[in-house]
Amino acid sequence: ELMDSAVEAYLEIVSSALSKRPQISQNKEMPLAGRIVYSAFHGVGAKMVSLMFEKFGLPPYIPVSEQIEPDGDFPTLKFPNPEEGRGALSLAMRTAEKHEKATIILANDPDADRLALAELVSTEKREWRVFTGDELALVLARWLWDTIVQRERVTGENAAFDASRYAMVASTVSSR
């Protein structure tokens, strides 16, 4: 029960922060129903991802059924790391091929602290673009920056937006 209340509080905070932005699910030019395939890589991410999709008004994802339930033996993966790219996403890609509209693949590693994203770029060739971790970080950083700029301009807290008040960390990992 404590975990459920913590999850609900987390979802409320994130939902509140994201509700200030236009919802993707309301984009008439790009409806998401039947477009997203998700794999939990035999880990624990499916429950939270399902709750997040529901909370944010997104249509249900198409699960990679062979990988959606936790199984520490990882029977369908050589190595359950979403950063492995195509090899790790091959079953998700095959699942997507069974669904005409599926053009987006999301996958978490087993403990759900890493994410893989792939987008179908050629329907004729069934060619997938697998994004690197650096590319995903850049997309998220840009979204965060745009959100900050919009908030500052809309709220009038700072009519002359001062970018020097902010900093973005490029990496928190160092070999030194």
Secondary structure, DSSP 4 states (H G I P E B T S, - for coil): -HHHHHHHHHHHHHHHHHTTS--GGG-TTS--TTTEEEE-TTSSHHHHHHHHHHHTTPPPPEE-GGGSS--TT-TT-SS--GGGTHHHHHHHHHHHHTSTT--EEEEE-TTS--EEEEEEEETTTTEEEEPPHHHHHHHHHHHHHHHHHHHHHHH-TTSS--GGG----S-S----
